[in-house]
């Protein structure tokens, strides 16, 4: 799913307006609207802030976050390798991959 679609769903669900996003992130409404409709994407720091504010799992944005920014967030080279593997998969394969990762993370936390 594209950034704009994810953001739009979260904003609509929580009743957050484009104007509120613009004010929160100190951007003009046109910029926030472009994020909302998927015509543009914010920088990495704003993506992180938006994900926290809107309670969106940052993993949903993995496809749009540049590797150079991920390297700053992901310290473990195995995690980066996993992400690169995920990105190389087709969309249907990505769903199965995420299911497997979720299963393993639940299993490992026991």
Number of C-alpha atoms within 10 A of each C-alpha: 9 13 21 18 14 18 21 19 13 17 17 11 10 11 9 13 16 21 14 12 21 16 13 13 13 11 12 13 16 12 17 25 19 15 20 22 16 16 12 14 19 16 12 15 10 12 19 16 15 18 19 12 13 16 11 17 11 14 11 14 18 16 15 13 18 11 15 8 12 15 13 8 10 13 10 9 10 10 13 16 11 13 17 14 12 18 14 11 13 9 12 8 13 15 13 12 16 13 12 12 13 12 11 11 11 10 9 8 6 5
